[in-house]
């Protein structure tokens, strides 16, 4: 085998090794970022969740926050005996009636809806609206975190591509890391 052929093989092997390492690092970083839990919802997040959940359920004219009342932090204790759930209680006015949606701080779902009418003899929302809210999912805190992860991932990819391009230029440059000169 000639010196040129050996040099070319070493150059290709070096590029493949660098590419494998870069891809490996990016995959591990991506898996790490994807596995991280979403941050807890804030009061503003819970208000946004409630507004979207009510709209998703077809509830028109709902007033969330403001004159309906302030968002409060509580611990919800489900009746099924499962552990306590930290929630944000978001008050809203629907058709002049006060309701409260308990939004889990660490999930993308509501865990309880207090929609007993002021007279105490009826529910404000019908069964279809309740089912729509029960199945509604939205995680504004997680979306913010994913946005930051996408930016970090994009920067990592740009750095990796730049490093690989620089390595290719160094390898191909006469007198560089691997020179394909004849003796």
Backbone as ProteinMPNN parsed JSONL, in Angstrom:
{"seq_chain_A": "XXXXXXXXXXXXXXXXXXXXXXXXXXXXXXXXXXXXXXXXXXXXXXXXXXXXXXXXXXXXXXXXXXXXXXXXXXXXXXXXXXXXXXXXXXXXXXXXXXXXXXXXXXXXXXXXXXXXXXXXXXXXXXXXXXXXXXXXXXXXXXXXXXXXXXXXXXXXXXXXXXXXXXXXXXXXXXXXXXXXXXX", "coords_chain_A": {"N_chain_A": [[0.852, -1.177, 0.0], [0.532, 2.227, -0.783], [2.043, 5.255, 0.457], [0.37, 7.401, 0.112], [-2.166, 6.16, 0.014], [-2.289, 5.039, 2.571], [-2.256, 7.365, 4.105], [-4.647, 8.544, 3.223], [-6.497, 6.674, 4.166], [-6.091, 6.921, 6.931], [-6.923, 9.555, 7.228], [-9.676, 9.404, 6.518], [-10.522, 7.582, 8.458], [-10.043, 9.078, 10.754], [-11.866, 11.187, 10.412], [-14.29, 9.751, 10.472], [-14.192, 8.745, 13.085], [-14.289, 11.135, 14.59], [-16.796, 12.058, 13.76], [-18.463, 10.023, 14.783], [-18.054, 10.339, 17.546], [-19.01, 12.977, 17.928], [-21.73, 12.724, 17.125], [-22.504, 10.814, 19.028], [-22.181, 12.268, 21.443], [-24.098, 14.282, 21.025], [-26.455, 12.736, 20.91], [-26.535, 11.621, 23.498], [-26.7, 14.006, 25.006], [-29.152, 14.982, 24.042], [-30.931, 12.955, 24.896], [-30.613, 13.236, 27.645], [-31.609, 15.846, 28.041], [-34.247, 15.485, 27.152], [-35.216, 13.76, 29.051], [-35.411, 15.205, 31.365], [-37.48, 16.547, 33.906], [-40.379, 18.645, 33.442], [-40.465, 22.101, 34.416], [-42.186, 23.397, 37.338], [-45.542, 24.675, 37.153], [-46.381, 28.144, 37.006], [-48.368, 30.774, 38.54], [-49.329, 32.362, 36.432], [-49.032, 30.532, 34.336], [-50.924, 28.612, 35.117], [-53.275, 30.11, 34.932], [-53.302, 30.542, 32.15], [-53.531, 27.886, 31.335], [-56.092, 27.297, 32.362], [-57.728, 29.112, 30.928], [-57.376, 28.112, 28.305], [-58.298, 25.488, 28.653], [-61.011, 25.867, 29.318], [-61.882, 27.131, 26.959], [-61.381, 25.06, 25.174], [-63.298, 23.289, 26.024], [-65.527, 24.494, 25.112], [-66.657, 26.531, 26.542], [-67.979, 29.662, 26.732], [-67.257, 33.147, 27.135], [-66.008, 33.094, 29.626], [-64.438, 34.371, 32.552], [-61.254, 34.576, 33.648], [-59.187, 34.761, 36.421], [-58.324, 38.107, 37.521], [-61.207, 39.893, 38.235], [-62.421, 37.581, 39.0], [-60.899, 36.444, 40.933], [-57.85, 35.702, 42.806], [-55.135, 33.496, 41.935], [-54.445, 30.624, 43.851], [-52.156, 28.714, 45.861], [-52.355, 25.326, 46.741], [-52.719, 22.141, 48.376], [-53.937, 19.332, 46.961], [-55.925, 16.653, 47.945], [-56.62, 13.674, 46.746], [-59.632, 11.703, 46.62], [-59.253, 9.04, 46.211], [-57.297, 7.94, 47.711], [-54.696, 8.153, 46.824], [-51.501, 9.852, 46.848], [-50.918, 13.262, 48.06], [-51.373, 16.148, 45.923], [-49.648, 18.859, 44.674], [-51.217, 21.842, 43.792], [-52.432, 24.562, 41.744], [-54.988, 26.699, 42.366], [-57.347, 27.957, 40.336], [-59.521, 30.527, 40.022], [-62.588, 31.217, 38.286], [-65.106, 32.929, 36.417], [-68.106, 31.829, 35.154], [-70.735, 32.373, 33.213], [-71.677, 34.091, 35.2], [-71.425, 32.545, 37.457], [-69.272, 31.275, 39.982], [-66.428, 29.284, 39.544], [-63.805, 26.875, 40.224], [-60.769, 25.746, 39.081], [-58.544, 23.202, 39.677], [-55.29, 22.982, 39.067], [-52.67, 20.832, 38.38], [-49.414, 21.369, 39.585], [-47.108, 20.151, 38.668], [-47.705, 18.759, 36.401], [-49.481, 18.337, 33.276], [-52.208, 18.785, 33.493], [-55.595, 19.209, 34.746], [-56.761, 18.472, 38.032], [-58.984, 18.598, 39.581], [-62.281, 19.908, 39.577], [-64.183, 22.407, 40.774], [-67.3, 23.116, 40.436], [-69.791, 23.63, 41.457], [-72.896, 25.197, 41.588], [-73.713, 28.51, 42.827], [-76.02, 28.353, 44.378], [-75.832, 25.786, 45.142], [-77.173, 23.592, 44.216], [-76.832, 22.627, 41.666], [-74.686, 21.909, 38.812], [-72.266, 23.958, 37.202], [-70.981, 23.508, 34.729], [-71.685, 21.302, 31.98], [-71.811, 17.668, 31.477], [-70.356, 16.978, 29.144], [-68.669, 19.198, 28.792], [-67.215, 18.997, 31.152], [-65.91, 16.513, 30.684], [-64.344, 17.242, 28.493], [-62.582, 19.077, 29.655], [-61.386, 17.388, 31.49], [-59.916, 15.689, 29.823], [-58.161, 17.452, 28.679], [-54.911, 18.634, 27.841], [-52.077, 20.567, 28.531], [-49.028, 22.204, 28.757], [-47.576, 24.836, 29.671], [-45.241, 25.623, 31.061], [-43.499, 23.532, 30.533], [-43.324, 23.827, 27.764], [-41.909, 26.217, 27.572], [-39.466, 25.371, 28.667], [-38.769, 23.381, 26.811], [-38.383, 24.987, 24.589], [-36.056, 26.382, 25.324], [-34.343, 24.207, 25.437], [-34.297, 23.453, 22.762], [-32.989, 25.618, 21.615], [-30.483, 25.352, 22.89], [-29.762, 22.84, 21.895], [-29.602, 23.397, 19.158], [-27.464, 25.187, 19.114], [-25.455, 23.427, 20.009], [-25.376, 21.615, 17.867], [-24.548, 23.339, 15.805], [-21.995, 24.043, 16.761], [-20.777, 21.516, 16.716], [-20.88, 20.906, 13.955], [-19.315, 22.999, 12.969], [-16.867, 22.39, 14.181], [-16.33, 19.921, 12.976], [-16.141, 20.747, 10.29], [-13.936, 22.439, 10.468], [-11.985, 20.556, 11.141], [-11.975, 18.985, 8.82], [-10.989, 20.873, 7.014], [-8.43, 21.288, 8.086], [-7.347, 18.746, 7.813], [-7.321, 18.454, 5.046], [-5.731, 20.511, 4.204], [-2.59, 21.231, 2.765], [0.247, 20.117, 4.45], [-1.082, 20.033, 6.766], [-2.806, 18.387, 9.474], [-2.909, 15.685, 8.495], [-0.987, 14.922, 5.933], [-0.994, 14.462, 2.462], [1.368, 14.001, 0.939], [3.996, 12.992, -1.284], [6.867, 10.978, -0.69]], "CA_chain_A": [[0.0, 0.0, 0.0], [1.361, 3.419, -0.898], [1.937, 6.228, 1.538], [-0.836, 8.198, -0.135], [-3.324, 5.351, 0.384], [-2.301, 4.954, 4.041], [-2.643, 8.69, 4.589], [-6.068, 8.741, 2.938], [-7.256, 5.834, 5.101], [-5.987, 7.534, 8.257], [-7.765, 10.747, 7.191], [-11.075, 8.986, 6.553], [-10.763, 6.977, 9.777], [-10.105, 10.175, 11.73], [-13.137, 11.881, 10.228], [-15.355, 8.873, 10.947], [-14.109, 8.711, 14.548], [-14.785, 12.417, 15.089], [-18.237, 12.096, 13.519], [-19.108, 9.114, 15.737], [-17.996, 10.971, 18.872], [-19.91, 14.133, 17.923], [-23.099, 12.215, 17.118], [-22.728, 10.193, 20.336], [-22.355, 13.321, 22.446], [-25.382, 14.931, 20.777], [-27.532, 11.815, 21.288], [-26.572, 11.564, 24.966], [-27.206, 15.295, 25.483], [-30.575, 15.046, 23.715], [-31.655, 12.059, 25.802], [-30.591, 13.852, 28.971], [-32.538, 16.983, 28.04], [-35.614, 14.987, 27.005], [-35.611, 13.071, 30.283], [-35.558, 16.118, 32.497], [-38.884, 16.904, 34.135], [-40.763, 20.029, 33.178], [-40.556, 22.914, 35.63], [-43.536, 23.566, 37.897], [-46.331, 25.782, 36.61], [-46.535, 29.364, 37.784], [-49.755, 31.246, 38.559], [-49.664, 32.778, 35.061], [-49.197, 29.304, 33.56], [-52.198, 27.989, 35.505], [-54.334, 30.93, 34.321], [-53.304, 30.226, 30.719], [-54.09, 26.53, 31.232], [-57.535, 27.367, 32.616], [-58.352, 29.78, 29.782], [-57.383, 27.185, 27.171], [-59.15, 24.337, 28.979], [-62.408, 26.291, 29.193], [-62.141, 27.334, 25.535], [-61.402, 23.712, 24.589], [-64.569, 22.678, 26.428], [-66.626, 25.227, 24.498], [-67.221, 27.494, 27.494], [-67.809, 31.005, 26.181], [-67.414, 34.28, 28.037], [-65.426, 32.861, 30.955], [-63.479, 35.353, 33.055], [-60.259, 33.86, 34.449], [-58.364, 35.71, 37.15], [-58.909, 39.442, 37.633], [-62.317, 40.021, 39.185], [-62.827, 36.243, 39.454], [-60.112, 36.145, 42.127], [-56.428, 35.404, 42.637], [-54.709, 32.098, 41.928], [-53.913, 30.224, 45.159], [-51.478, 27.421, 45.937], [-52.961, 24.414, 47.704], [-52.419, 20.725, 48.205], [-55.173, 18.596, 46.725], [-55.87, 15.272, 48.427], [-57.639, 12.915, 46.013], [-60.45, 10.798, 47.422], [-58.928, 7.647, 45.929], [-56.231, 7.503, 48.61], [-53.35, 8.414, 46.306], [-50.813, 10.911, 47.574], [-51.304, 14.656, 47.827], [-50.918, 16.744, 44.673], [-49.575, 20.325, 44.733], [-52.032, 22.436, 42.734], [-52.767, 25.98, 41.72], [-56.436, 26.818, 42.255], [-57.609, 29.107, 39.47], [-60.944, 30.873, 40.006], [-63.116, 31.756, 37.034], [-66.544, 33.203, 36.386], [-68.745, 31.263, 33.971], [-72.156, 32.707, 33.268], [-71.962, 34.724, 36.489], [-71.169, 31.592, 38.548], [-67.859, 31.098, 40.307], [-65.893, 27.925, 39.547], [-62.374, 26.838, 40.515], [-60.09, 24.626, 38.46], [-57.318, 22.849, 40.387], [-54.324, 22.583, 38.046], [-51.464, 20.241, 38.974], [-48.239, 22.205, 39.324], [-46.036, 19.396, 38.028], [-48.253, 17.982, 35.292], [-50.144, 19.135, 32.247], [-53.629, 18.454, 33.592], [-56.384, 19.606, 35.909], [-57.042, 17.301, 38.87], [-60.271, 18.757, 40.255], [-63.078, 21.045, 39.129], [-65.255, 22.779, 41.692], [-68.232, 23.911, 39.64], [-71.127, 23.604, 42.058], [-73.473, 26.537, 41.476], [-73.805, 29.268, 44.074], [-77.158, 27.849, 45.162], [-75.434, 24.484, 45.65], [-78.067, 22.523, 43.775], [-76.588, 22.26, 40.281], [-73.315, 22.104, 38.335], [-72.167, 25.043, 36.219], [-70.631, 22.928, 33.433], [-72.354, 20.026, 31.713], [-70.927, 16.496, 31.466], [-69.46, 17.049, 27.988], [-67.644, 20.199, 29.089], [-66.361, 18.406, 32.185], [-65.075, 15.5, 30.037], [-63.358, 17.941, 27.656], [-61.55, 19.622, 30.555], [-60.677, 16.245, 32.071], [-58.972, 15.168, 28.844], [-57.324, 18.531, 28.143], [-53.509, 18.648, 28.262], [-51.31, 21.739, 28.1], [-47.934, 22.413, 29.705], [-46.844, 26.04, 29.261], [-43.897, 25.631, 31.666], [-42.712, 22.578, 29.756], [-43.058, 24.4, 26.443], [-40.798, 27.174, 27.731], [-38.243, 24.595, 28.873], [-38.433, 22.754, 25.529], [-37.846, 26.04, 23.732], [-34.67, 26.611, 25.732], [-33.575, 23.017, 25.047], [-34.126, 23.493, 21.312], [-31.925, 26.598, 21.36], [-29.22, 24.742, 23.31], [-29.46, 21.775, 20.939], [-29.204, 24.022, 17.898], [-26.101, 25.692, 19.329], [-24.568, 22.269, 20.065], [-25.216, 21.099, 16.506], [-23.718, 24.296, 15.064], [-20.615, 23.892, 17.237], [-20.275, 20.239, 16.212], [-20.666, 21.029, 12.511], [-18.164, 23.894, 12.789], [-15.658, 21.644, 14.553], [-16.082, 18.931, 11.93], [-15.687, 21.473, 9.102], [-12.568, 22.883, 10.736], [-11.131, 19.372, 11.077], [-11.836, 18.628, 7.409], [-10.078, 21.848, 6.396], [-7.081, 21.042, 8.578], [-6.89, 17.49, 7.223], [-7.103, 18.631, 3.608], [-4.74, 21.564, 3.971], [-1.231, 20.706, 2.661], [1.059, 20.362, 5.653], [-1.972, 20.011, 7.921], [-2.751, 17.245, 10.368], [-2.541, 14.526, 7.704], [-0.567, 15.434, 4.634], [-0.964, 13.428, 1.444], [2.524, 14.251, 0.077], [4.845, 11.861, -1.623], [8.212, 11.114, -0.077]], "C_chain_A": [[0.895, 1.236, 0.0], [1.13, 4.343, 0.298], [0.69, 7.079, 1.374], [-2.09, 7.453, 0.309], [-3.439, 5.231, 1.897], [-2.76, 6.281, 4.629], [-4.121, 8.956, 4.374], [-6.924, 7.924, 3.892], [-7.236, 6.422, 6.507], [-6.893, 8.767, 8.314], [-9.236, 10.405, 7.286], [-11.413, 8.401, 7.916], [-10.87, 8.058, 10.847], [-11.427, 10.919, 11.63], [-14.307, 11.049, 10.745], [-15.362, 8.841, 12.469], [-14.652, 10.0, 15.159], [-16.301, 12.492, 14.918], [-18.987, 11.21, 14.505], [-19.134, 9.731, 17.13], [-18.976, 12.141, 18.947], [-21.36, 13.67, 17.965], [-23.428, 11.58, 18.467], [-22.983, 11.215, 21.426], [-23.711, 14.002, 22.263], [-26.555, 14.032, 21.171], [-27.656, 11.749, 22.804], [-27.126, 12.873, 25.536], [-28.701, 15.428, 25.215], [-31.411, 14.165, 24.631], [-31.709, 12.631, 27.217], [-31.608, 14.985, 29.051], [-33.981, 16.51, 27.955], [-36.114, 14.331, 28.289], [-35.799, 13.965, 31.482], [-37.019, 16.494, 32.667], [-39.139, 18.374, 33.803], [-40.758, 20.81, 34.482], [-42.002, 23.046, 36.086], [-44.222, 24.771, 37.256], [-46.327, 26.958, 37.571], [-48.015, 29.734, 37.789], [-50.198, 31.681, 37.164], [-49.875, 31.565, 34.159], [-50.557, 28.667, 33.849], [-53.385, 28.782, 34.954], [-54.45, 30.62, 32.828], [-53.894, 28.833, 30.487], [-55.61, 26.582, 31.358], [-58.269, 28.02, 31.455], [-58.458, 28.831, 28.595], [-58.295, 25.996, 27.425], [-60.627, 24.697, 28.818], [-62.78, 26.518, 27.723], [-62.246, 25.987, 24.818], [-62.738, 23.019, 24.878], [-65.779, 23.405, 25.839], [-67.308, 26.204, 25.439], [-66.928, 28.894, 26.964], [-67.996, 32.062, 27.265], [-66.865, 34.08, 29.436], [-64.433, 33.971, 31.298], [-62.541, 34.602, 33.998], [-59.355, 34.883, 35.112], [-59.082, 37.048, 37.267], [-60.015, 39.483, 38.664], [-62.838, 38.667, 39.661], [-62.064, 35.846, 40.721], [-58.689, 35.76, 41.781], [-56.179, 33.897, 42.64], [-54.079, 31.79, 43.285], [-53.201, 28.886, 45.05], [-52.132, 26.589, 47.027], [-52.372, 23.022, 47.495], [-53.746, 20.007, 48.095], [-54.966, 17.159, 47.191], [-56.985, 14.482, 47.745], [-58.385, 11.944, 46.933], [-60.108, 9.338, 47.21], [-57.785, 7.117, 46.785], [-54.832, 7.692, 48.065], [-52.775, 9.634, 47.017], [-51.288, 12.307, 47.227], [-50.663, 15.204, 46.549], [-50.841, 18.258, 44.863], [-50.313, 20.92, 43.533], [-52.035, 23.956, 42.841], [-54.267, 26.043, 41.471], [-56.726, 28.112, 41.508], [-59.111, 29.382, 39.464], [-61.338, 31.441, 38.64], [-64.606, 32.023, 37.213], [-67.093, 32.689, 35.062], [-70.234, 31.54, 34.097], [-72.555, 33.313, 34.603], [-71.73, 33.81, 37.683], [-69.667, 31.413, 38.738], [-67.508, 29.606, 40.272], [-64.42, 28.011, 39.92], [-61.789, 25.574, 39.905], [-58.768, 24.415, 39.194], [-56.346, 22.246, 39.37], [-53.069, 22.057, 38.739], [-50.256, 21.081, 38.599], [-47.179, 21.466, 38.518], [-46.518, 18.507, 36.886], [-48.923, 18.924, 34.304], [-51.653, 18.94, 32.283], [-54.266, 19.075, 34.827], [-56.685, 18.343, 36.712], [-58.394, 17.401, 39.576], [-60.957, 19.994, 39.714], [-64.201, 21.253, 40.13], [-66.189, 23.7, 40.915], [-69.663, 23.787, 40.146], [-71.658, 25.032, 42.032], [-73.565, 27.194, 42.85], [-74.934, 28.796, 44.97], [-76.863, 26.46, 45.718], [-76.277, 23.331, 45.152], [-77.813, 22.052, 42.341], [-75.111, 22.48, 39.954], [-73.322, 23.168, 37.243], [-71.883, 24.485, 34.827], [-71.369, 21.608, 33.234], [-71.324, 18.894, 31.624], [-69.945, 16.511, 30.304], [-68.334, 18.052, 28.227], [-66.671, 19.672, 30.14], [-65.401, 17.395, 31.554], [-63.999, 16.15, 29.169], [-62.238, 18.513, 28.512], [-60.724, 18.487, 31.152], [-59.62, 15.7, 31.11], [-58.005, 16.195, 28.285], [-55.913, 18.455, 28.706], [-52.819, 19.875, 27.675], [-50.267, 22.012, 29.171], [-47.114, 23.637, 29.296], [-45.429, 26.1, 29.846], [-42.978, 24.693, 30.894], [-42.374, 23.095, 28.373], [-41.932, 25.417, 26.505], [-39.481, 26.431, 27.861], [-37.812, 23.922, 27.575], [-37.849, 23.779, 24.575], [-36.387, 26.318, 24.042], [-33.792, 25.424, 25.329], [-33.329, 22.989, 23.547], [-33.008, 24.471, 20.956], [-30.57, 25.998, 21.73], [-28.807, 23.638, 22.342], [-28.985, 22.317, 19.614], [-27.781, 24.561, 18.005], [-25.112, 24.534, 19.343], [-24.32, 21.706, 18.671], [-24.333, 22.039, 15.687], [-22.251, 24.202, 15.473], [-20.009, 22.614, 16.679], [-19.977, 20.306, 14.718], [-19.456, 21.919, 12.232], [-16.857, 23.175, 13.109], [-15.31, 20.612, 13.482], [-15.562, 19.608, 10.662], [-14.252, 21.951, 9.281], [-11.602, 21.714, 10.632], [-10.912, 18.957, 9.62], [-10.876, 19.592, 6.721], [-8.638, 21.614, 6.825], [-6.516, 19.782, 7.93], [-6.544, 17.683, 5.753], [-6.028, 19.667, 3.282], [-3.349, 20.934, 3.849], [-0.41, 21.088, 3.887], [0.221, 20.363, 6.903], [-1.776, 18.748, 8.744], [-2.32, 15.972, 9.649], [-2.221, 15.041, 6.309], [-0.47, 14.274, 3.65], [0.159, 13.705, 0.45], [3.256, 12.963, -0.214], [6.21, 12.081, -0.992], [9.239, 11.67, -1.047]], "O_chain_A": [[1.902, 1.279, 0.707], [0.153, 4.213, 1.035], [0.032, 7.438, 2.352], [-2.982, 8.048, 0.914], [-4.536, 5.308, 2.45], [-3.57, 6.304, 5.556], [-4.781, 9.53, 5.24], [-7.95, 8.401, 4.376], [-8.256, 6.418, 7.196], [-7.555, 9.004, 9.325], [-9.973, 11.035, 8.045], [-12.473, 8.691, 8.471], [-11.703, 7.958, 11.748], [-12.039, 11.245, 12.648], [-15.213, 11.581, 11.386], [-16.427, 8.903, 13.083], [-15.395, 9.957, 16.14], [-17.009, 12.935, 15.822], [-20.038, 11.602, 15.011], [-20.149, 9.646, 17.822], [-19.698, 12.277, 19.935], [-22.143, 14.178, 18.768], [-24.52, 11.788, 18.994], [-23.892, 11.051, 22.24], [-24.402, 14.27, 23.245], [-27.548, 14.521, 21.711], [-28.763, 11.814, 23.338], [-27.942, 12.844, 26.458], [-29.44, 15.929, 26.062], [-32.476, 14.576, 25.091], [-32.727, 12.522, 27.9], [-32.375, 15.075, 30.01], [-34.854, 17.074, 28.615], [-37.312, 14.351, 28.573], [-36.3, 13.521, 32.514], [-37.72, 16.733, 31.684], [-38.244, 19.216, 33.875], [-41.019, 20.243, 35.543], [-42.929, 22.83, 35.306], [-43.577, 25.747, 36.872], [-46.277, 26.787, 38.789], [-48.823, 29.087, 37.123], [-51.325, 31.397, 36.759], [-50.776, 31.557, 33.321], [-51.255, 28.235, 32.931], [-54.39, 28.194, 34.555], [-55.551, 30.455, 32.303], [-54.667, 28.63, 29.551], [-56.327, 25.982, 30.557], [-59.321, 27.536, 31.038], [-59.504, 28.752, 27.952], [-58.992, 25.542, 26.517], [-61.4, 23.926, 28.251], [-63.87, 26.139, 27.294], [-63.105, 25.803, 23.955], [-63.236, 22.251, 24.054], [-66.919, 22.986, 26.042], [-68.419, 26.656, 25.165], [-65.769, 29.264, 26.772], [-68.79, 31.889, 28.19], [-67.223, 34.825, 30.348], [-63.688, 34.444, 30.44], [-62.972, 34.059, 35.015], [-58.816, 35.768, 34.447], [-60.303, 37.118, 37.127], [-59.799, 39.15, 39.83], [-63.611, 38.604, 40.617], [-62.531, 35.007, 41.491], [-58.358, 35.523, 40.62], [-56.914, 33.13, 43.263], [-53.288, 32.575, 43.808], [-53.585, 28.029, 44.253], [-52.428, 27.094, 48.11], [-51.623, 22.78, 46.548], [-54.575, 20.057, 49.003], [-53.957, 16.529, 46.87], [-58.153, 14.6, 48.116], [-57.823, 11.433, 47.901], [-60.605, 8.476, 47.934], [-57.352, 5.978, 46.611], [-53.861, 7.419, 48.771], [-53.494, 10.356, 47.707], [-51.975, 12.512, 46.227], [-49.575, 14.79, 46.148], [-51.85, 18.887, 45.18], [-50.057, 20.539, 42.391], [-51.692, 24.539, 43.87], [-54.761, 25.503, 40.481], [-56.402, 29.206, 41.97], [-59.889, 28.571, 38.963], [-60.531, 32.058, 37.945], [-65.269, 31.414, 38.053], [-66.616, 33.06, 33.99], [-70.906, 31.006, 34.98], [-73.661, 33.07, 35.086], [-71.832, 34.263, 38.823], [-68.899, 31.402, 37.776], [-68.187, 28.778, 40.879], [-63.846, 29.1, 39.932], [-62.256, 24.468, 40.177], [-57.968, 25.342, 39.319], [-56.556, 21.138, 38.877], [-52.477, 22.739, 39.575], [-50.088, 21.461, 37.441], [-46.43, 22.088, 37.765], [-45.803, 17.601, 36.459], [-48.927, 20.142, 34.479], [-52.307, 18.929, 31.24], [-53.597, 19.415, 35.802], [-56.847, 17.266, 36.139], [-58.894, 16.409, 40.107], [-60.312, 21.002, 39.426], [-65.059, 20.389, 40.312], [-65.922, 24.89, 40.752], [-70.618, 23.832, 39.372], [-70.953, 25.968, 42.41], [-73.504, 26.531, 43.885], [-74.815, 28.836, 46.194], [-77.536, 25.997, 46.639], [-76.116, 22.203, 45.617], [-78.513, 21.164, 41.854], [-74.383, 23.136, 40.699], [-74.267, 23.264, 36.46], [-72.479, 24.936, 33.848], [-71.644, 20.887, 34.193], [-70.118, 19.134, 31.687], [-68.8, 16.09, 30.47], [-67.179, 17.782, 27.899], [-65.461, 19.872, 30.036], [-64.207, 17.412, 31.851], [-62.869, 15.664, 29.113], [-61.069, 18.441, 28.133], [-59.508, 18.609, 31.302], [-58.543, 15.292, 31.543], [-57.121, 15.852, 27.5], [-55.729, 18.239, 29.904], [-52.957, 20.18, 26.491], [-50.587, 22.046, 30.359], [-46.077, 23.499, 28.648], [-44.513, 26.584, 29.182], [-41.821, 25.02, 30.633], [-41.285, 22.846, 27.857], [-41.096, 25.48, 25.604], [-38.488, 26.811, 27.241], [-36.621, 23.89, 27.263], [-36.917, 23.474, 23.83], [-35.573, 26.474, 23.132], [-32.642, 25.604, 24.929], [-32.269, 22.55, 23.101], [-32.178, 24.183, 20.094], [-29.612, 26.121, 20.967], [-27.628, 23.516, 22.007], [-28.067, 21.766, 19.006], [-26.985, 24.402, 17.079], [-24.037, 24.638, 18.752], [-23.189, 21.359, 18.329], [-23.459, 21.579, 14.952], [-21.363, 24.273, 14.623], [-18.867, 22.613, 16.22], [-18.941, 19.818, 14.267], [-18.659, 21.616, 11.345], [-15.864, 23.33, 12.398], [-14.144, 20.448, 13.124], [-14.641, 19.098, 10.025], [-13.447, 21.877, 8.352], [-10.508, 21.866, 10.088], [-9.794, 18.617, 9.231], [-10.038, 19.166, 5.927], [-7.722, 21.732, 6.011], [-5.349, 19.749, 7.542], [-5.56, 17.12, 5.274], [-5.485, 19.673, 2.177], [-2.951, 20.175, 4.732], [-0.386, 22.248, 4.298], [0.723, 20.655, 7.988], [-0.714, 18.125, 8.711], [-1.453, 15.251, 10.143], [-3.098, 15.536, 5.601], [0.078, 13.222, 3.978], [-0.066, 13.651, -0.759], [3.145, 11.979, 0.517], [6.647, 13.214, -0.787], [10.402, 11.84, -0.683]]}, "name": "protein", "num_of_chains": 1, "seq": "XXXXXXXXXXXXXXXXXXXXXXXXXXXXXXXXXXXXXXXXXXXXXXXXXXXXXXXXXXXXXXXXXXXXXXXXXXXXXXXXXXXXXXXXXXXXXXXXXXXXXXXXXXXXXXXXXXXXXXXXXXXXXXXXXXXXXXXXXXXXXXXXXXXXXXXXXXXXXXXXXXXXXXXXXXXXXXXXXXXXXXX"}
